[in-house]
């Protein structure tokens, strides 16, 4: 060691480290933690109970403060509602109000209705959704599946259900799916597999598809069957409606005949004056 060597005092105490930890929590979890005395353990209790609106407002204000300080970021979630036409007018009003919030999730809704009535009202609108909410949505149009797409879906379904199917049988099943419905064709896969298993075959053939097609009818054939044999079923509403229409026609015919008889039986005023 030379003359220019300097001794530095060694630091004492524990070595401290600063580490940034990111916690991903939902606003509901923060509400539950602050609304119960158990704190964080309230999340594992199961029954969170009702959370007061004052607690929610305080949490929203605190989260907004964290956002301004850069300590927190809001990641919007996704709310998916299927069969949205089943909601009533009060639910639509709540969604309209909730979407105006800065922390509102991305709303995705799905429906297969056309012009239908809004539940809870007497008004009709496209898809059964109020026009003020419908105006705030981006509508995604859909198209029917093509033959190749339907065939690919059925092929993937066969792989998922471990069903071996010949190419000709798959072609026939695809044509059936295009003429009837995709769900009906999917349900036929397992039934055809059982028919093939019964005849001790490891692969579904055309005859198996035909056998299942004759045993289980689709919606169109079932509707046609009911229309042709409607009188053979009990409590048939179609016949009752037809009978009511016939009764109305007979009543109207009888009233017309009575009016004609009255007009012929009663002399006119001019004839009485002449007499």
Backbone bond lengths (Angstrom), bond angles and torsions (degrees), N, CA, C in turn:
res aa  C-N    CA-C-N  psi(-1)  N-CA   C-N-CA  omega(-1)  CA-C   N-CA-C  phi
1 X - - - 1.466 - - 1.511 109.52 -
2 X 1.327 115.75 134.49 1.445 120.13 -178.39 1.517 112.11 -90.71
3 X 1.348 113.59 -174.12 1.464 118.52 -178.26 1.521 112.18 -73.90
4 X 1.336 117.07 -21.55 1.459 120.35 -177.87 1.536 112.80 -89.46
5 X 1.276 117.37 5.47 1.466 120.66 179.93 1.522 110.37 -71.58
6 X 1.343 116.23 132.22 1.459 121.48 179.24 1.526 109.39 -118.27
7 X 1.265 114.23 142.23 1.460 120.46 179.19 1.531 108.75 -100.87
8 X 1.301 115.57 130.31 1.465 122.60 179.56 1.520 108.10 -108.37
9 X 1.315 115.57 136.11 1.455 120.06 -178.81 1.528 110.50 -68.07
10 X 1.282 116.06 132.02 1.471 121.82 -179.06 1.522 108.96 -74.50
11 X 1.359 118.17 131.38 1.477 119.86 179.94 1.520 110.74 -66.45
12 X 1.290 114.72 147.56 1.455 121.29 -179.26 1.531 109.52 -113.89
13 X 1.310 115.99 162.36 1.467 121.49 178.18 1.520 112.33 97.34
14 X 1.325 115.39 -177.64 1.454 121.15 -178.49 1.525 111.04 -77.30
15 X 1.304 114.77 149.40 1.458 121.00 178.35 1.531 108.97 -80.36
16 X 1.299 116.91 121.77 1.461 122.10 -177.50 1.529 110.21 -101.64
17 X 1.316 114.61 136.98 1.455 121.22 178.70 1.526 109.40 -124.48
18 X 1.298 115.81 145.76 1.457 121.62 176.20 1.528 108.41 -110.44
19 X 1.306 114.90 121.30 1.459 121.19 -177.16 1.521 109.22 -130.62
20 X 1.299 115.62 130.24 1.465 120.69 -179.56 1.530 109.62 -87.91
21 X 1.322 116.13 124.75 1.464 122.72 -178.52 1.525 108.02 -117.63
22 X 1.304 115.83 130.45 1.464 122.08 -179.92 1.525 108.50 -106.92
23 X 1.323 116.74 121.80 1.460 122.87 176.99 1.528 108.52 -105.71
24 X 1.302 115.30 132.11 1.468 121.00 177.10 1.522 108.58 -105.49
25 X 1.308 116.06 108.84 1.460 122.05 -179.24 1.522 108.63 -131.68
26 X 1.300 115.07 158.03 1.460 120.56 176.30 1.523 109.71 -95.46
27 X 1.313 115.16 161.25 1.462 119.32 178.62 1.526 111.24 -64.10
28 X 1.318 116.53 -32.25 1.464 119.25 178.30 1.528 111.01 -65.25
29 X 1.318 116.97 -40.02 1.465 119.69 178.64 1.525 111.16 -64.48
30 X 1.322 117.07 -39.18 1.468 119.61 177.10 1.527 110.32 -65.46
31 X 1.332 116.55 -38.56 1.467 119.97 177.34 1.523 111.15 -62.73
32 X 1.331 116.79 -41.97 1.464 120.36 -179.18 1.523 110.76 -66.03
33 X 1.328 117.20 -42.37 1.467 120.84 -178.82 1.524 111.00 -62.31
34 X 1.325 117.09 -39.18 1.461 120.35 -176.75 1.523 113.53 -87.21
35 X 1.323 117.72 -9.26 1.460 119.71 -179.49 1.525 112.50 -98.97
36 X 1.318 119.10 -5.32 1.457 122.06 -178.95 1.520 110.27 -123.12
37 X 1.321 115.62 151.95 1.459 120.42 179.49 1.521 111.69 -72.78
38 X 1.332 117.12 -24.42 1.461 119.20 -179.37 1.519 112.37 -70.89
39 X 1.336 117.23 -16.05 1.452 120.08 -179.96 1.515 111.65 71.49
40 X 1.333 116.23 -127.28 1.463 121.12 -176.70 1.523 112.01 -64.56
41 X 1.321 117.51 -29.65 1.463 120.76 -179.38 1.521 112.36 -68.17
42 X 1.332 117.51 -15.16 1.463 120.07 179.29 1.525 111.93 -65.86
43 X 1.346 117.00 -22.05 1.458 119.87 178.62 1.519 111.84 -67.25
44 X 1.336 117.02 -27.09 1.460 121.05 -177.37 1.524 112.19 -96.37
45 X 1.323 117.12 0.49 1.463 119.90 -179.13 1.521 111.75 -75.24
46 X 1.322 117.34 -24.93 1.462 120.97 179.71 1.509 111.97 95.60
47 X 1.309 117.86 -62.99 1.460 122.61 -178.54 1.525 108.96 -88.59
48 X 1.317 116.40 100.82 1.466 120.17 -178.78 1.519 112.15 -81.09
49 X 1.327 117.48 -20.91 1.453 119.98 179.58 1.519 112.35 73.51
50 X 1.309 114.62 -170.71 1.462 120.53 -179.13 1.520 110.13 -86.08
51 X 1.308 115.93 136.32 1.463 122.16 179.43 1.522 107.97 -103.74
52 X 1.313 116.35 127.74 1.455 121.04 -177.22 1.523 110.65 -69.08
53 X 1.318 114.69 151.53 1.463 119.59 179.81 1.522 111.53 -67.48
54 X 1.353 117.46 -28.65 1.465 120.07 178.19 1.528 110.66 -64.02
55 X 1.335 115.97 -39.77 1.468 119.79 179.10 1.519 110.45 -65.21
56 X 1.317 116.96 -41.83 1.461 119.97 179.29 1.534 111.20 -63.68
57 X 1.325 116.59 -41.08 1.463 119.55 179.70 1.529 111.02 -64.86
58 X 1.332 117.29 -40.07 1.464 120.22 178.06 1.527 111.52 -64.43
59 X 1.336 116.42 -41.00 1.465 119.75 179.36 1.523 110.43 -66.65
60 X 1.331 117.30 -40.69 1.463 120.09 178.54 1.527 111.05 -62.56
61 X 1.327 116.72 -40.31 1.467 119.91 178.33 1.527 110.93 -66.50
62 X 1.333 117.23 -39.44 1.460 120.52 179.69 1.522 111.32 -67.57
63 X 1.322 116.88 -41.09 1.467 120.40 178.51 1.520 110.54 -65.42
64 X 1.331 117.27 -38.71 1.465 120.06 176.66 1.524 110.95 -63.07
65 X 1.326 116.60 -36.96 1.470 120.27 176.82 1.525 111.11 -66.09
66 X 1.324 116.85 -41.27 1.468 119.99 177.64 1.524 111.46 -63.73
67 X 1.317 116.53 -35.76 1.464 119.55 178.69 1.524 111.14 -65.47
68 X 1.321 116.98 -40.76 1.460 119.95 179.08 1.528 111.41 -66.65
69 X 1.327 116.87 -34.06 1.463 120.50 179.20 1.525 112.58 -80.59
70 X 1.311 117.97 -9.01 1.452 120.89 -178.97 1.514 113.87 81.79
71 X 1.313 117.78 12.84 1.458 121.54 -178.93 1.528 112.51 -88.49
72 X 1.305 117.31 -13.23 1.466 120.46 -178.05 1.520 109.35 -147.13
73 X 1.297 114.70 151.31 1.463 122.38 175.17 1.524 108.31 -128.87
74 X 1.310 115.11 144.74 1.461 121.04 -179.27 1.528 108.88 -96.72
75 X 1.319 115.45 122.84 1.465 121.78 175.46 1.524 107.15 -107.62
76 X 1.326 118.90 106.65 1.473 119.58 -176.73 1.520 111.22 -66.23
77 X 1.313 115.43 139.74 1.457 120.75 176.95 1.515 111.27 -87.66
78 X 1.319 115.60 -170.74 1.462 122.40 -179.34 1.520 108.06 -127.16
79 X 1.316 116.55 124.95 1.458 123.03 176.90 1.521 108.07 -109.94
80 X 1.341 116.55 113.84 1.464 121.94 -179.24 1.525 108.83 -107.61
81 X 1.325 116.32 125.67 1.462 122.62 179.62 1.521 107.86 -122.04
82 X 1.321 116.32 114.14 1.460 121.22 176.87 1.527 109.24 -92.48
83 X 1.330 116.25 153.89 1.467 122.40 -177.77 1.531 110.17 52.53
84 X 1.330 115.37 53.47 1.463 120.07 -173.58 1.523 111.89 -67.52
85 X 1.326 118.42 -18.51 1.464 120.11 179.42 1.527 112.01 -68.65
86 X 1.335 117.99 -11.09 1.458 121.00 177.32 1.525 112.59 -79.55
87 X 1.329 118.61 -11.11 1.461 121.22 177.66 1.525 109.77 -74.82
88 X 1.326 116.27 150.25 1.455 120.07 178.39 1.527 109.86 -95.91
89 X 1.314 116.40 -178.03 1.457 121.58 -173.54 1.525 111.36 -66.60
90 X 1.334 118.10 -29.94 1.464 120.38 178.74 1.524 111.23 -69.36
91 X 1.322 116.86 -38.98 1.471 119.90 176.99 1.522 111.12 -65.08
92 X 1.326 116.80 -40.48 1.461 119.51 177.87 1.527 111.19 -64.84
93 X 1.323 117.46 -36.91 1.465 120.34 177.28 1.524 110.91 -64.51
94 X 1.341 116.71 -39.94 1.464 120.05 177.64 1.525 111.14 -64.35
95 X 1.340 117.25 -41.95 1.462 119.95 178.78 1.524 111.12 -64.33
96 X 1.328 116.48 -39.87 1.463 119.92 178.24 1.520 111.22 -59.69
97 X 1.309 115.99 -41.72 1.462 119.90 -179.40 1.526 111.34 -73.51
98 X 1.332 117.04 -38.54 1.464 120.25 -177.83 1.523 111.82 -68.01
99 X 1.327 117.59 -32.13 1.462 120.23 -178.61 1.521 112.58 -69.55
100 X 1.320 117.87 -17.54 1.457 120.85 179.48 1.523 112.74 -78.50
101 X 1.329 117.94 -11.23 1.459 121.47 -179.72 1.526 110.74 -75.41
102 X 1.343 115.53 150.75 1.464 120.00 178.41 1.523 112.23 -69.52
103 X 1.314 116.66 -26.35 1.461 121.03 -178.10 1.524 112.18 -100.87
104 X 1.319 116.76 21.86 1.462 120.62 -179.64 1.526 109.99 -72.91
105 X 1.328 117.78 143.71 1.469 120.17 178.47 1.522 111.44 -77.14
106 X 1.309 115.26 171.17 1.459 121.31 174.33 1.525 107.84 -77.17
107 X 1.315 116.72 121.30 1.460 121.82 -175.56 1.521 109.97 -95.13
108 X 1.334 115.85 125.41 1.461 122.71 176.32 1.524 107.08 -124.80
109 X 1.318 116.87 121.26 1.459 121.41 -178.68 1.524 108.92 -124.01
110 X 1.325 115.37 154.32 1.464 121.28 -178.45 1.519 109.13 -138.65
111 X 1.323 115.79 142.38 1.455 121.63 177.60 1.521 108.47 -158.06
112 X 1.326 115.68 157.02 1.465 121.03 177.55 1.524 111.43 -120.46
113 X 1.321 117.51 18.54 1.458 121.72 -178.71 1.523 110.91 -92.22
114 X 1.318 115.33 153.35 1.454 121.53 174.28 1.520 109.98 -96.65
115 X 1.327 116.25 -127.07 1.462 120.42 175.16 1.523 107.63 -77.55
116 X 1.308 117.19 111.21 1.461 121.36 -177.07 1.520 109.62 -140.07
117 X 1.318 115.06 167.68 1.460 121.34 -176.06 1.526 110.57 -80.25
118 X 1.327 116.12 139.44 1.460 121.42 175.20 1.524 108.22 -76.18
119 X 1.311 117.03 125.94 1.460 120.80 -177.45 1.523 110.18 -62.26
120 X 1.317 115.33 133.73 1.450 121.14 -178.83 1.511 113.77 92.44
121 X 1.331 117.53 -4.40 1.461 121.96 178.73 1.522 109.04 -135.33
122 X 1.325 115.52 176.91 1.457 121.65 175.76 1.524 111.53 -106.20
123 X 1.325 116.97 9.01 1.456 121.33 -176.90 1.527 110.21 -93.32
124 X 1.319 115.29 148.91 1.455 122.10 176.37 1.525 109.39 -111.12
125 X 1.325 115.35 145.72 1.464 121.00 -179.66 1.519 108.68 -151.65
126 X 1.328 117.96 164.31 1.467 119.97 177.42 1.525 111.46 -61.31
127 X 1.336 115.80 130.50 1.469 123.96 177.24 1.530 112.90 64.53
128 X 1.320 118.70 10.31 1.457 120.76 -179.21 1.510 113.79 70.55
129 X 1.339 117.63 22.56 1.466 123.49 -178.69 1.526 108.14 -113.29
130 X 1.332 118.89 135.57 1.467 119.98 177.68 1.524 111.89 -57.37
131 X 1.322 115.86 147.63 1.461 120.46 -174.38 1.524 112.27 -65.55
132 X 1.349 118.52 -33.09 1.458 119.31 -179.61 1.522 111.64 -67.46
133 X 1.338 117.52 -35.01 1.468 120.06 175.44 1.518 111.16 -77.72
134 X 1.322 117.10 -36.37 1.464 120.73 -179.79 1.522 111.21 -64.94
135 X 1.327 117.16 -30.89 1.461 121.04 -179.86 1.525 112.11 -70.07
136 X 1.331 117.78 -19.67 1.462 121.32 -178.96 1.523 112.61 -93.68
137 X 1.314 117.43 1.55 1.458 121.42 -175.12 1.522 111.11 -103.98
138 X 1.326 114.75 153.42 1.460 122.27 170.94 1.526 106.97 -100.48
139 X 1.325 116.44 112.67 1.458 121.45 -173.64 1.526 109.30 -88.35
140 X 1.322 115.40 127.34 1.465 122.23 178.91 1.521 107.71 -101.38
141 X 1.307 116.78 120.40 1.462 120.49 179.32 1.522 110.16 -81.51
142 X 1.313 116.14 148.27 1.462 122.17 179.63 1.521 109.43 -123.39
143 X 1.317 115.83 154.90 1.463 122.42 178.88 1.520 108.28 -127.77
144 X 1.315 115.37 161.90 1.463 120.43 179.85 1.531 110.08 -72.79
145 X 1.334 114.91 155.51 1.460 120.23 178.42 1.523 110.33 -70.26
146 X 1.321 115.58 144.14 1.455 120.59 174.22 1.529 109.64 -81.94
147 X 1.324 115.69 175.90 1.465 120.24 -179.11 1.525 110.95 -63.78
148 X 1.327 116.84 -44.21 1.467 120.02 -179.29 1.527 111.49 -67.10
149 X 1.328 117.34 -38.58 1.462 120.12 178.75 1.527 111.16 -66.10
150 X 1.329 116.49 -41.82 1.464 119.80 177.47 1.525 111.06 -63.16
151 X 1.314 116.38 -40.45 1.466 120.30 178.74 1.521 111.13 -64.33
152 X 1.323 117.11 -39.67 1.460 120.73 178.97 1.529 110.76 -65.90
153 X 1.321 117.40 -40.69 1.469 120.92 178.99 1.521 110.48 -63.28
154 X 1.326 117.10 -44.49 1.464 120.31 179.46 1.522 111.29 -66.74
155 X 1.326 117.25 -34.61 1.462 120.19 177.72 1.524 111.21 -65.72
156 X 1.327 116.33 -43.08 1.469 119.99 177.49 1.524 110.56 -64.66
157 X 1.331 116.12 -37.79 1.465 119.54 178.97 1.527 111.34 -65.29
158 X 1.315 116.56 -37.17 1.466 119.90 176.90 1.528 111.09 -63.95
159 X 1.320 116.84 -38.68 1.464 119.91 177.77 1.521 111.43 -66.49
160 X 1.330 116.87 -38.48 1.462 119.89 179.86 1.525 111.87 -66.80
161 X 1.327 117.13 -33.63 1.463 120.86 -178.29 1.524 112.47 -95.77
162 X 1.341 116.86 7.09 1.474 122.20 178.13 1.526 111.57 56.14
163 X 1.319 115.62 48.93 1.461 121.85 179.70 1.521 108.39 -114.54
164 X 1.329 115.78 123.47 1.455 121.31 175.76 1.524 108.65 -87.97
165 X 1.338 116.48 124.83 1.460 121.20 -176.65 1.515 109.19 -133.48
166 X 1.322 115.61 136.49 1.457 120.03 179.19 1.525 110.53 -70.99
167 X 1.322 115.28 163.52 1.464 120.07 -177.67 1.524 111.23 -66.81
168 X 1.335 117.02 -39.16 1.470 119.79 179.32 1.525 111.10 -66.18
169 X 1.330 116.48 -40.13 1.464 119.79 178.42 1.525 110.98 -65.54
170 X 1.331 116.36 -37.41 1.461 119.79 178.04 1.523 111.21 -67.01
171 X 1.328 117.17 -37.12 1.463 120.59 176.11 1.528 110.82 -63.00
172 X 1.336 116.11 -44.35 1.461 119.74 179.08 1.524 111.24 -65.00
173 X 1.319 116.75 -41.47 1.464 120.16 179.15 1.526 110.93 -64.80
174 X 1.323 116.87 -35.00 1.467 120.28 177.70 1.519 111.19 -66.51
175 X 1.342 117.07 -41.41 1.467 119.70 177.55 1.522 110.97 -64.13
176 X 1.327 116.69 -38.48 1.464 119.75 177.09 1.526 110.36 -63.97
177 X 1.339 116.58 -40.94 1.458 120.01 178.37 1.514 112.89 -64.81
178 X 1.334 117.57 -33.97 1.459 120.36 177.85 1.525 111.59 -72.07
179 X 1.337 117.43 -34.89 1.462 120.72 -177.96 1.524 112.06 -81.41
180 X 1.328 117.80 -33.91 1.468 120.96 -177.58 1.523 109.68 -104.15
181 X 1.315 117.21 -92.33 1.462 121.91 177.55 1.521 108.75 -157.42
182 X 1.324 115.28 158.02 1.457 120.22 -179.09 1.526 111.09 -68.77
183 X 1.310 117.54 -36.13 1.466 120.13 179.62 1.522 111.37 -64.36
184 X 1.324 116.03 -40.55 1.466 119.39 178.70 1.523 110.69 -62.95
185 X 1.328 116.95 -40.95 1.462 120.36 179.11 1.527 111.35 -66.65
186 X 1.331 117.23 -37.11 1.466 120.18 178.62 1.523 110.84 -66.17
187 X 1.338 116.98 -39.93 1.465 119.96 178.95 1.528 111.61 -66.76
188 X 1.325 116.76 -26.08 1.463 119.89 -179.32 1.521 112.26 -72.41
189 X 1.327 118.48 -18.61 1.466 120.78 -175.45 1.525 110.88 -63.24
190 X 1.327 116.87 -53.38 1.460 120.07 -178.00 1.523 111.62 -67.89
191 X 1.350 116.54 -37.22 1.464 118.76 178.00 1.526 111.11 -64.23
192 X 1.334 117.04 -41.60 1.462 120.18 177.35 1.523 111.32 -66.14
193 X 1.327 117.02 -33.27 1.464 120.27 176.87 1.528 111.24 -64.44
194 X 1.331 116.75 -39.22 1.465 120.06 177.78 1.526 111.39 -67.51
195 X 1.333 117.03 -37.07 1.465 120.22 177.19 1.527 110.41 -65.34
196 X 1.340 116.45 -41.87 1.464 119.90 177.90 1.525 111.18 -66.05
197 X 1.324 116.58 -36.85 1.465 119.94 178.22 1.526 111.27 -66.93
198 X 1.323 116.24 -33.86 1.463 119.68 179.60 1.521 111.47 -66.30
199 X 1.324 116.97 -36.35 1.467 119.05 177.16 1.530 111.75 -90.46
200 X 1.351 115.63 16.38 1.468 123.48 173.50 1.525 111.85 59.74
201 X 1.320 114.50 50.33 1.461 121.10 176.65 1.523 108.59 -124.23
202 X 1.309 116.30 138.43 1.454 120.39 -179.47 1.511 114.04 -88.26
203 X 1.335 117.53 0.05 1.460 121.67 -178.09 1.517 109.45 -135.65
204 X 1.313 115.80 138.58 1.465 121.58 179.35 1.521 108.82 -78.21
205 X 1.337 115.81 128.09 1.452 121.93 179.90 1.530 110.14 -110.73
206 X 1.339 114.76 179.86 1.461 120.51 -178.44 1.523 111.12 -63.05
207 X 1.323 116.83 -38.66 1.463 119.72 -178.47 1.527 111.75 -63.99
208 X 1.331 117.19 -30.49 1.464 119.92 177.08 1.530 110.90 -69.06
209 X 1.334 116.12 -40.83 1.465 119.94 177.98 1.527 110.26 -64.23
210 X 1.338 116.92 -41.84 1.460 120.17 179.04 1.523 111.31 -64.61
211 X 1.332 116.32 -38.58 1.460 120.19 179.35 1.528 111.34 -63.08
212 X 1.317 116.73 -44.14 1.463 120.64 178.90 1.524 110.58 -67.92
213 X 1.335 116.87 -35.75 1.466 120.55 -179.44 1.523 111.36 -65.25
214 X 1.341 116.88 -33.14 1.463 119.63 178.06 1.524 112.30 -79.54
215 X 1.324 117.71 -26.60 1.464 120.57 -178.55 1.525 112.38 -80.99
216 X 1.328 117.05 -40.06 1.464 121.65 -174.71 1.524 108.70 -117.93
217 X 1.325 115.68 122.71 1.462 120.68 -177.54 1.523 109.51 -93.94
218 X 1.322 115.03 156.13 1.460 121.04 176.56 1.521 109.43 -92.79
219 X 1.317 116.49 -175.37 1.465 120.94 -174.73 1.527 111.26 -66.11
220 X 1.318 117.96 -41.46 1.465 120.47 -177.05 1.518 111.03 -65.04
221 X 1.325 117.17 -46.63 1.461 119.59 179.81 1.522 111.53 -67.62
222 X 1.322 116.64 -35.64 1.460 119.56 177.89 1.526 111.16 -65.27
223 X 1.334 116.76 -41.31 1.465 120.33 178.13 1.521 111.33 -64.47
224 X 1.329 116.55 -42.42 1.461 120.14 177.94 1.524 111.19 -64.12
225 X 1.323 116.15 -38.33 1.464 120.64 178.29 1.522 111.14 -63.76
226 X 1.318 117.04 -41.26 1.461 120.57 179.21 1.525 111.70 -68.54
227 X 1.321 117.05 -36.05 1.458 119.73 179.23 1.523 111.29 -68.00
228 X 1.329 117.13 -38.00 1.458 120.18 -178.55 1.522 112.12 -73.81
229 X 1.331 117.01 -36.16 1.463 121.03 -176.76 1.520 111.13 -114.73
230 X 1.319 116.56 38.57 1.464 119.80 -176.77 1.525 112.06 -66.18
231 X 1.333 117.73 -31.10 1.460 120.19 -177.47 1.527 112.52 -74.28
232 X 1.326 117.48 -14.39 1.458 120.73 -178.81 1.524 112.73 -83.88
233 X 1.338 117.61 -8.89 1.458 121.25 -176.64 1.523 110.43 -102.62
234 X 1.321 115.19 152.84 1.459 120.89 178.01 1.525 110.30 -81.79
235 X 1.337 114.70 152.12 1.460 122.29 175.79 1.524 110.73 54.42
236 X 1.312 115.47 50.59 1.455 119.98 -179.54 1.519 108.93 -83.79
237 X 1.309 117.03 117.15 1.456 121.15 -177.93 1.519 111.80 -76.01
238 X 1.329 116.69 -26.96 1.459 119.18 -178.64 1.518 111.13 -65.63
239 X 1.354 116.34 -43.20 1.458 119.47 177.69 1.519 111.21 -66.37
240 X 1.339 115.79 -36.46 1.461 118.96 179.23 1.524 110.95 -63.55
241 X 1.329 116.33 -40.60 1.460 119.45 177.98 1.523 110.91 -65.58
242 X 1.341 116.70 -40.61 1.461 119.50 178.45 1.522 111.48 -65.09
243 X 1.368 115.95 -39.23 1.462 119.14 177.74 1.520 111.16 -63.97
244 X 1.341 116.17 -40.38 1.463 119.48 177.98 1.520 111.22 -62.76
245 X 1.339 115.69 -40.62 1.463 118.93 177.98 1.523 111.11 -64.10
246 X 1.353 116.38 -40.55 1.463 119.57 178.57 1.523 111.19 -65.09
247 X 1.356 116.37 -39.91 1.460 119.83 177.85 1.519 111.14 -63.01
248 X 1.338 115.82 -41.82 1.461 118.87 178.30 1.520 111.14 -62.53
249 X 1.347 115.73 -40.33 1.461 119.04 179.10 1.525 111.14 -65.36
250 X 1.346 116.75 -41.64 1.465 119.50 -179.71 1.520 111.25 -66.36
251 X 1.348 116.33 -39.09 1.458 119.50 178.12 1.514 111.01 -63.90
252 X 1.321 116.63 -42.11 1.461 119.72 179.03 1.522 110.98 -66.18
253 X 1.363 116.76 -36.95 1.458 119.55 178.21 1.523 110.70 -66.32
254 X 1.349 116.60 -42.08 1.459 119.49 178.91 1.520 111.53 -63.75
255 X 1.333 117.06 -40.37 1.461 119.70 178.71 1.516 111.20 -64.87
256 X 1.344 116.87 -37.32 1.461 119.78 177.46 1.526 110.74 -65.10
257 X 1.348 116.74 -40.27 1.458 119.76 179.19 1.526 111.07 -65.28
258 X 1.348 116.57 -40.64 1.456 119.23 178.57 1.521 111.40 -63.08
259 X 1.314 117.17 -39.55 1.458 120.04 178.40 1.524 110.98 -64.58
260 X 1.345 115.71 -39.25 1.460 118.79 178.87 1.521 111.11 -65.79
261 X 1.362 116.88 -40.86 1.455 119.84 178.59 1.523 111.31 -64.18
262 X 1.336 115.83 -42.01 1.463 118.49 179.13 1.521 111.57 -64.11
263 X 1.315 115.53 -37.94 1.460 118.52 -179.28 1.520 111.32 -68.60
264 X 1.340 117.16 -34.52 1.466 119.08 179.03 1.511 112.08 -79.78
265 X 1.331 117.22 -31.92 1.463 119.82 -177.20 1.516 112.06 -76.81
266 X 1.304 118.62 -38.97 1.462 121.27 -177.63 1.518 109.74 -85.33
267 X 1.333 119.29 125.87 1.472 121.04 179.72 1.515 110.27 -71.50
268 X 1.285 114.90 153.94 1.451 119.56 -179.69 1.522 110.18 -75.26
269 X 1.301 116.26 163.92 1.463 121.89 -178.17 1.521 111.42 -67.13
270 X 1.338 115.91 -36.38 1.456 119.61 -179.93 1.524 110.90 -66.16
271 X 1.356 115.80 -38.98 1.467 118.84 179.67 1.514 110.98 -65.55
272 X 1.329 117.50 -37.79 1.454 120.57 178.87 1.517 110.72 -65.86
273 X 1.321 117.98 -38.58 1.457 120.26 179.05 1.523 111.19 -66.69
274 X 1.344 115.99 -39.46 1.458 118.62 178.11 1.522 111.50 -64.33
275 X 1.387 115.33 -37.85 1.456 118.12 178.66 1.507 111.34 -66.32
